[in-house]
Amino acid sequence: MTDRYTQIVNLAPAKLVARNVGLPVPTPLKRWERGAPLLEGRALLGAAPNGRLASATATTLAAAGISAATEMREELRAAAADAGLDAAVWNAEAPEGRFAALLFDASGIESSDQLVELHRFFHPAIRLVGSNGRIVVLGTPPQECSTPRELTAQRALEGFSRSLGKEARGATTVQLVYVAPGAEEQVGSTLRFLLSPKSAYVSGQVVRVGAAAPPPEIDWERPLDGRVALVTGASRGIGAAIASTLARDGAHVVGLDIPALGTDLRAVTDELGGTAIEADVTAADTPAAIKRRLDQDHGGVDVVVHNAGVTRDKTIAGMDADRWRTVLEVNLSSQERINDALLDGDTLRRDGRIVCVSSMSGIAGNNGQTNYATSKAGVIGMVQGLAPVLADRPATINAVAPGFIETQMTAAMPFAVREAGRRMSSLRQGGLPVDVAETIAWFASPASAGLNGNVVRVCGQNLLGA
């Protein structure tokens, strides 16, 4: 599970040769480390005229203790001052210094001719972003726009941000965050995640933030303190990383996996001070058994992570019915049944979180994986279908869609296939299980009530799929 190419090509002699012959030179990703600042360096805040998100953005920067600068515009300077952000002044006509992050409030752009504001800000600023930089564009969801021209302009932000992600160098990531009118105070959790090393392998994504109850006061180091989290498929790989990350954030983890992996499962949960449930998620009595254990032992559950999954690859012409049925049962139908059981009554507590693991295969499809891609696309449909239902509880449901992640499964791939999977993204490298886990922890946070119905790819902006 080691990307030796990235290690070797970043040595000085090899780097020079690789660049001369046109080979990719991936920049090593900086990931979360205990005690490190949320953002190592300054942030630059810009805005189009008449935007509504600069104040909320400045408030987040100030609360996170991030050093910042803003454009000279009086409106923006006033918003920063009102938010308590002590920001330096940046002059685009004489740009100087380096920045760890660029944030641009594009919510004031109401027509296509005003899209020139993107060029005005990013043309001089993009050159000043350092390695492992962060770029966030903020706008209004197109469906929330008041005129066709405004909708046109705001929808155009997707093409801009995704293209900028492919132009960015040095492991810099680019995201677009659509914030609904009235949801401005919900943006803090999302900005903290996207600016931090926790989002190292997330790029080219569109995140939608909606209105919700005001976010609670939380300890940002342990946002899940006092909460119970169920993680299926927790015995190894991505599941074990999810369990570890949620426990780091303060959750009591209830790990679930099949009895055959019970020893591995107990090793994970014992180390985390959690609880193990050995069960087959496809068994008819499992949903009721999970509900009973959670109610009796913990008084319910706050976070449910549907991670359990299998592959049984064959082209559709050579696939027998058992291969099809097994994958759909484990990856999709079992999740629906478990959700039904936990939503019957109050097992999933108020302001609960359901997070599902989909896949890039569910978005782009994959040769020899019609069963797997069908199941993972179905997970996305389940998220979209349940989101408005859960909003009334209130609760949320979101999904992550991993791309190439360094696991035992990808390590067993043929060399050429493995290398292609690693390099076919804007970051030119594979992700780690912790990258999926950090994204799930962001969705699971009590401060993420404004995130509902999202599907975020953890793929380094894979060049395939939307």
Secondary structure, 3 states (H helix, E strand, C coil): CCCHHHHHHCCHHHHHHHHHHCCCCCCCCCCCCCCCCCCCCCEEEEECCCCCCHHHHHHHHHHCCCCEEEECCHHHHHHHHHCCCCCEEECCCCCCCCEEEEEEECCCCCCHHHHHHHHHHHHHHHHHEEEEEEEEEEECCHHHCCCHHHHHHHHHHHHHHHHHHHHCCCCCEEEEEEECCCCHHHCHHHHHHHHCHHHCCCCCEEEEECCCCCCCCCCCCCCCCCCEEEEECCCCHHHHHHHHHHHHCCCEEEEEECHHHHHHHHHHHHHHCCEEEECCCCCCCHHHHHHHHHHHHHCCEEEEEECCCCCCCECHHHCCHHHHHHHHHHHHHHHHHHHHHHHCCCCEEEEEEEEEECCCHHHHCCCCEHHHHHHHHHHHHHHHHHHHHHHCCCEEEEEEEECCECCHHHHCCCHHHHHHHHHCECCCCCECHHHHHHHHHHHHCHHHCCCCCCEEEECCCECCCC
